[in-house]
Amino acid sequence: MSKRSIILGRTAFTIFALFSLVISVTALGMWLRRVNLSDQYLWVSSRGPADGRPATMRGWELRFEAGVVRFERTVQEIDQPEVDFWNSERNNRFKHDADAPGFRRPLTWPASGMTSRVYVDGHGIGLATMSRSIPLSRFRSFVVALPLWLIIALFAIPPLIWEIRYRRWILRRFRKGAGLCANCGYDMRATPVRCPECGAIRRNVTNSIEIVG
């Protein structure tokens, strides 16, 4: 494997580790926030009936409730226009609501003609689907839920690996480029062959530091 490929791989993993750290810290904040509030973030995309296509409303919902994060994707189609409904729902929009702490919605809910399938529901982990098809209207939904502590733990692993494997490597490269000892960080510009602080010897300008003693 070439040196360029190694550097690109390490850079990609560094970006991934940073992204994972942001998710883990955000999940920790929402887990602490559960004491006071349950948050709901909803994005709705609607399209009125046109060119023989049914009116459609798609929703993406992210809920943080009772220490669990829940994602729900819904699609509703209506074959005939309902003027009052589309006047209020047709615009794309983002919405945030807050419920009382400890509140947790069930994965599915009963409704006439609704077919619900719950694949997993326990210990904060959930997976379910719902669908309904009645004259002039269709509805389907997909729900997945995970405990926040699990997300915190899983996404904390890549930053931990980065800290163990790559942080020292990046620090050594920075020190060598700045004329410092790659081992201890002492300024070696006046003594480029041997570090007077820790005794490390630079074999040449580009090679690594060798500890003697």
KOLLOMI-667965 format. One record per residue (C-alpha): residue in one letter; x, y, z. Coordinates in steps of 0.25 Angstrom, whole numbers, padded with zeros to 4 digits, always signed. Example, Ala and Ser with C-alpha at 12.3 -4.5 7.8 and 13.67 -1.06 7.14 Angstrom:
<atoms>
A+0049-0018+0031 S+0055-0004+0029 
</atoms>
This chain:
<atoms>
M+0000+0000+0000 S+0006+0014-0004 K+0008+0025+0006 R-0002+0033-0001 S-0013+0023+0001 I-0009+0021+0016 I-0010+0036+0018 L-0024+0037+0010 G-0029+0025+0019 R-0025+0032+0032 T-0031+0045+0028 A-0044+0038+0024 F-0044+0031+0037 T-0041+0044+0045 I-0053+0051+0038 F-0062+0039+0041 A-0057+0039+0056 L-0060+0054+0057 F-0074+0051+0051 S-0076+0040+0061 L-0072+0049+0072 V-0082+0059+0069 I-0093+0049+0068 S-0089+0043+0082 V-0088+0056+0089 T-0102+0060+0083 A-0108+0047+0088 L-0102+0050+0101 G-0108+0064+0102 M-0122+0058+0098 W-0121+0047+0108 L-0118+0057+0119 R-0129+0066+0114 R-0139+0055+0115 V-0141+0059+0130 N-0148+0072+0126 L-0154+0069+0112 S-0157+0060+0101 D-0154+0066+0087 Q-0160+0063+0074 Y-0154+0068+0061 L-0163+0067+0048 W-0161+0070+0034 V-0173+0069+0024 S-0172+0069+0009 S-0186+0070+0002 R-0190+0070-0012 G-0205+0073-0016 P-0212+0065-0027 A-0207+0068-0041 D-0206+0061-0055 G-0214+0049-0050 R-0205+0046-0038 P-0210+0045-0024 A-0208+0056-0014 T-0196+0051-0005 M-0191+0055+0008 R-0177+0050+0013 G-0172+0051+0027 W-0159+0049+0034 E-0160+0049+0049 L-0149+0049+0060 R-0153+0047+0074 F-0145+0047+0087 E-0153+0042+0098 A-0151+0035+0111 G-0136+0032+0107 V-0140+0026+0094 V-0138+0032+0080 R-0149+0028+0070 F-0149+0030+0055 E-0162+0029+0047 R-0164+0030+0032 T-0179+0032+0027 V-0185+0033+0014 Q-0200+0037+0012 E-0207+0037-0002 I-0221+0042-0005 D-0227+0040-0019 Q-0237+0051-0018 P-0233+0065-0013 E-0238+0070+0000 V-0238+0085+0000 D-0237+0088+0014 F-0226+0077+0017 W-0217+0082+0006 N-0219+0097+0009 S-0213+0094+0023 E-0203+0083+0020 R-0198+0085+0006 N-0185+0093+0009 N-0172+0087+0012 R-0168+0091+0026 F-0160+0087+0039 K-0167+0086+0052 H-0162+0084+0066 D-0171+0080+0078 A-0167+0077+0093 D-0175+0067+0101 A-0175+0064+0116 P-0162+0057+0121 G-0164+0042+0122 F-0175+0041+0111 R-0172+0030+0101 R-0181+0027+0089 P-0184+0012+0085 L-0178+0007+0073 T-0192+0005+0066 W-0206+0010+0069 P-0219+0004+0066 A-0227+0009+0054 S-0238+0004+0046 G-0233-0004+0034 M-0218-0002+0039 T-0209-0014+0038 S-0197-0014+0048 R-0185-0022+0049 V-0176-0021+0061 Y-0163-0028+0059 V-0155-0024+0071 D-0160-0016+0084 G-0152-0017+0097 H-0141-0011+0105 G-0143+0002+0097 I-0140-0005+0083 G-0152-0005+0074 L-0155-0008+0059 A-0169-0008+0053 T-0177-0005+0041 M-0191+0000+0038 S-0200+0000+0026 R-0214+0003+0022 S-0221+0003+0009 I-0236+0008+0008 P-0244+0014-0003 L-0237+0027-0008 S-0226+0027+0002 R-0213+0019+0006 F-0204+0020+0017 R-0191+0013+0021 S-0181+0015+0032 F-0167+0010+0036 V-0162+0012+0051 V-0149+0009+0057 A-0145+0012+0072 L-0131+0011+0079 P-0127+0014+0093 L-0119+0027+0094 W-0108+0020+0103 L-0106+0010+0092 I-0104+0021+0081 I-0095+0028+0091 A-0086+0016+0093 L-0086+0011+0078 F-0082+0025+0073 A-0072+0027+0084 I-0063+0015+0078 P-0058+0022+0066 P-0052+0034+0073 L-0046+0025+0084 I-0039+0017+0073 W-0034+0030+0066 E-0029+0034+0080 I-0021+0021+0082 R-0016+0019+0068 Y-0015+0032+0060 R-0014+0044+0070 R+0001+0041+0073 W+0004+0038+0058 I-0002+0052+0054 L+0006+0059+0066 R+0019+0053+0062 R+0017+0057+0047 F+0014+0071+0052 R+0026+0072+0061 K+0035+0067+0050 G+0030+0077+0041 A+0032+0088+0051 G+0047+0084+0054 L+0043+0078+0067 C+0047+0065+0074 A+0036+0055+0069 N+0037+0048+0082 C+0036+0059+0093 G+0034+0072+0085 Y+0047+0079+0089 D+0052+0089+0079 M+0063+0082+0070 R+0066+0093+0061 A+0079+0096+0067 T+0083+0081+0069 P+0076+0074+0057 V+0083+0060+0059 R+0081+0057+0074 C+0070+0063+0084 P+0077+0068+0096 E+0064+0066+0104 C+0061+0052+0102 G+0073+0046+0094 A+0065+0042+0082 I+0074+0042+0069 R+0068+0046+0056 R+0074+0036+0046 N+0072+0046+0034 V+0062+0058+0031 T+0051+0049+0026 N+0052+0036+0035 S+0046+0034+0049 I+0052+0037+0062 E+0060+0025+0068 I+0061+0025+0084 V+0075+0020+0089 G+0079+0018+0103 
</atoms>
